[in-house]
Amino acid sequence: MTRLPDFRLETYFSRWEFTARHHLTASDVQTMTLGELLGLADDQDREAFEHLSLGYTETFGDPALREAIAQTYEQAGADDVICFAGAEEALYLAMNVLLGAGDHAVVLTPNYQAAETVPLALCEVTGVALDADRDWALDLDEVVAAIRPNTRVVSVNFPNNPTGKVLDAADFRALVRLCDERGIHLFSDEVYRGLERDPARTLPQAADVSERALSLNVTSKSLGLPGLRIGWITCRDRALRARLERAKHYTTICNSAPSEVLARIALKARETILHRNRALIAANLPAFEAFFAEFADDIEWQRPDGGCVAYPRYLGADGVEEFCTRLVEEAGVLLLPASIYRSELTATPADRFRIGIGRRNPEEGLAAFADWMRARR
């Protein structure tokens, strides 16, 4: 197995995620119960779940699930989809298939840690940072400058975790063309797609606009169903898809049969679930904005373009690391400090924290946060 550093986010969560009283940094939308999800099923899928044989499933994924996933794309079909145990397995195996010694990758920062550390364990990597001073803009000229003759992958994530940035569609298409012209695989993490504040800003899926691109998605984030542990990569390069399947033989081999049926139900009800989740975020935002308005001298807030996380700037002299530590220890309110998103590749802001805006009834956590902030004055 490739040697990898500790996963900072998961290490931090192992200490606090299930012990903190107020989880205000969740990266997923409020989930639903099994009964609620089954209530969205048609008769055929409900019967399939109730009479499911608990044997092995196909390595590529349940054919009906892959068909349901394909229905969310414009150009890709079911044969272009391969399912994994969450997005993390998909990312890990894709990078191991695409990259090796002597290769080079370009990775956007800040980002989910594995997007950086897995390629770094395999080859040389150059980072391109979103510009915090320009609304987290991506400079395509910097991407061009980072590309080498041996660059095999450019890895991006929009809506971005942790910033919530959504790239302009014209820039995204220019990025796709840039990669295609150079024979580079664009690896596009799209796990928050569908949660844009302005639906008109929803980006096309990379696999729809390029035969070489890989689109990563999962049931965990926009659909709010992380317990299913179902992710997928869609790519119209059939030879690459076959290599991904062979790599999966060394990890999970196949997915959980019950989870695949439940994911199929969720994908068929995708628009209903996304409408619910967007409405929940919209209903939550006024409470967050009222909180940050009260403490504008301490925290600089900017609502995200999409997704269900934001990345405010802490202005206090004590620094964001001490701030977040004291907050969880003294008030039981969990945030993620900037150190979780530090990069070995580029400078990253050291004064930010991630806050989640997609869970139901955040008012109690925000009230505890506010009481603690007032007591410090």
N, C-alpha and C positions, 0 to 999 in steps of 0.2 A: 504493500500500500504506500502511496505517495506520502511523505512526511509533511504534515501541515501544522501550522501554529495553532494555539488555542483559539477557539471561536469566541471572540470577546463578547459578542451579544448573548450567546447561549450561556456562557460562563456567568455573566451578570444576571441573566434571567434565572439560572439555577439557584442563585442566592435569594432573589427577591420576587420572582413572578407569582409564586403561589403563597407568599407570606405577606407581602405588602397589602394593606387594606384597600388601597385605591390604585388600580392598574390604569394609569393615565398615559401609557406609552404603547398601547396595543397596536400592532401593525395590520390587524384584520378588522373587518366589520363584524358587528354583533351577529353571533351565530344563531342557529335555530335548533329545535329539538328534532329527534328522529321522527316523531309523530307529525310535526309541522312539515317536514320535507316530504314524507310519504303522502301527506295531504295534497301535495302538488303533483303527484304521480297520476298517470292515466291508468286505466284498469289493467292493461297488459303489463306495465312495468311494476305495478303493485303486486300483481300475481307472481311475476318473475322473482321479486324479492322474497316473497313469502315461501316460495317453493324452490329456492335456490339450492343447488348442490354445492357443497363446500369443498370442491376439489380445486385442482390447479386451473389457472386461466392462461390464455394466450400471452406470450411474452410481449407482443405488440400492444396488447390491450383488448378488452372485449370489443368485438366488431361493432356492436350496436352503440357502445360508448364512443368509439372512434368516429362513427357516422354522426353522432350528435355533436361532437366537437367540430367536425368538418363543416357542419351547417353554420358555424359561427364565422367561417371564412368565405371569401368570394371566389378564390381561384384554387385553393387546396381541397383535396378530396380525402376520404377516409384512409386511403392507402398512404397518404402523406403524413399521417399522425402516428406517433408512438407514445405510449403512456408510461409513466414512472411513478414511484412512490414519493409523491410530492415534487416540488420544483427543485429542491436541493439535489436529489439524485440525478435529475435531468441535467442540471448545470454541471455537476461533477463529471458525469460520464461524457457529456458533450465536449468539455474541455480536454479530457483525456483522449478522446477520439480525434479531435481536431488539431491538437498541439503536441509537439514533442521536442526533444533536444534539437537545437539549431533553428527552431521556429521563433516567431515573435508575435506578440499580441498587443493590441491597444485597448485600454480599459478606461471607461469614464469614471470619475470620482466626484463627490462621494457616492458610495454604492454599498450594496449588501456585501459583507466582507468576503464571502466565498467567490464573488465575481472577480476579486483581485487575487486572493491567496491561492486559489486552485491554479490559475494560469501561472502564477509566480513559481509554483512548485514544479512546473513543467518546462518553462522556457523563459526567455527575456520578455519583459512587459514594460510598456510605456504608458503612463497615465495622462489623461487629458481632463483637467478639472473644470467643472461648471463654475462660472464666475459669480460668486455670492454678491458682488457689488453691482452686478447688472442683471438682477432677477434670475440668477442661476443660468445665465445664457451659456450655450455651447458654441464655441468658436470653431467653425468647420476648418478654418485655415490651420488651427492647431492640430486637428485630426490629420490633415494632409501632411503637416510637418512631422508628425509622429510615425507615419507609415514608412516601413522599410521594404526592401525587395523581398524579404522573407516573412513579411507580415501575413499571417494566416487568418486571424480573427480580429474584428473590432466588436467590442462588447458594450452595449448601452442598456439603459433602463428608463423607460418613460411610460406612465407617470413615475417619477423618480422616488425612490426610497433612499434618503429620508426627506428630501426637500419638497416633494410634491410637484416638481417642475414638469410641465408638458412642453415638449419641443414644438415649434411651429411646423406645420405639415410640409411646407416648402423646404425647410431645412432637413426634415426627416427624409424626404424623397431625394434630396441632394446627397445625403449621407448614403442612402441605398445605392444610388448611381455611382458614387465614389468607390464603394466596395466592389460593385459588379465590374466596373471598368478595370479594376486591379486584380480581379480573381480572388477577392477576400470574402470570407464568410462573415456576414453581419449576424451577430448573436444578439437578439432583441428580447430583453426581459419585459414582458407585457402583463405582469401579474395584477397590475392595478387598472388595466384597461376596462372602461365601462363606468368608472367613478369620476370622470371629469366634471368640474363645476359647470363648464359650458360644453354641452354635447357636441357642438360644432367643432370643437378642438380635438375631438377623438382622432387619434392617428390611425392610418391604415396599419394592418398587421403586416409585419415584414415579409412573412411567407407568402402573402398575397401579391407583393410588388417585386419580389425577386425569387428566382428559382434556387439561388444559392443560400438565401437567408434562412435563419432558424428563429422561429417564434416560440418563446417559452411562456407557458401559462399554467395555472393551477386552480383548484377549487378553493384554496385557502383564503385568498385576500379579497378580491372584489365580490365573490360569492359568499364569503364568510363561513366557509365549511372546512377549516383546517383539519378537523378530526378525520376526514375521509382519507387524507394523505394520497390524493390523486393529482398528479401533474402531467404535463405532456409537452412534447416538442412537435411542432408542425414544420415540415421542410419538404420541398418538392424535388430535392436531390435524392433520388431513390437509392443510389449507391451509399450515400452518407447515412440514410435512414437504416439501411441494412447493417452498417457498421455499428450504429447505436444499439440495435437489437442484440448483436453479438456481445457488445460490452455489458449490456444488462444481464447477460447470463452469469456474470461474475458478481452481481450484487443481489437484487431482489428476485431475479428470474421472471417473476410475474407479480401482478398486484393482487390485493385482497378482493376476492369475488364479491362480497357484500358491498364494499366501497365502490366498486366499478358500477354496480347497478344503481346505487344511490347517487353517484356522480352523473350517471346518465339521466336520472330524474332531474337533477339540478340543472344540467345543461339544457334540457328540453324546456325547463321553466326559467331559463336564464333571464329573460327580459322582465319577468315578474319579480325575481329576486333582486336584480339590479335596480329596478324602480324603487323597491322597498329600501334598499341600502342607500341609494342617492337621497331619498327623502329623509332617511335617518340622519345622514350627515348634514343636510341642509337645515334640519331642525336643531341639530346640535351647535352649529356654527355661532348663532347669536350668543349662546352661553359662553363660549370660548372668547368671542370678541369682547363681550362685556368684561370678562375677567382680565384680559390683556389691556383693555382700556383703563381699568383701575390702576394697573401696575405698569403703565407705559414708561415710567422713569426707570424701571428695573428690567423690563423685557421688551424687546422689539419684535412685534408680531407681524406676520404676513400670511394671509390665507393661502393654502396651496392651490395650484391649478387643478390638481386631480389627486386621486388616491385618498387614503384615510389617515395619513400622517402629515405633520408639519414640522418645521425646523426653526423655531424662533431663536433669536439672539439674546443671551443673558448679558446684561450690562453691569452687573455688580462687581465691585472690586475684589470680592472673595474668589471669583472664578467659578465657572460652571461645574467643575468636578466636585468641589466642596459643597456648592449649592445643592446639587442633586443628591449627594450623599447625606447631607443633613436633612433634606426634605423627606427622604424615605425613612431615615432612622427616627426622626422626631415627629413626623406627621403621617407616616405610612403611605406617602404619595410617591409612586414610582414613575420616573422619567428616565430617558437614556441620555447620558452626557456625551459630549462631542468625542471623547476618547474612543467610544465604541466605533466611531466612523473614521478614525484616523487612517491615513494611507501611507504605505511605504513608497508610493509612486509620485505623489504630488503633495504640496501643502494643502491642508484642509482646515476650515475654520475651527478654532479651539474654544469658541464662546457660544456654541449652539447646544440645544437639546432637542430630542425628538419627543413629540407629544402626539397621541392618537386621538382622532376625532370621530371614530366610527362605532364606538360602543354605546349601548343604550344607557340613558340616565347618567350622564357625566357630572351632573350638578353636585352630587355628594362629594365626589373627588375634588372638584373645583372649589367647593366651599371649604374643605379641609386645607387645600392649597392656599386659598385666600386668607384663612384664619392664621395660618403659619406665617404668611408674608406680612400681615398686619402686625403680628406679635414681634417681628424683627425690627420694626421701625422705632 
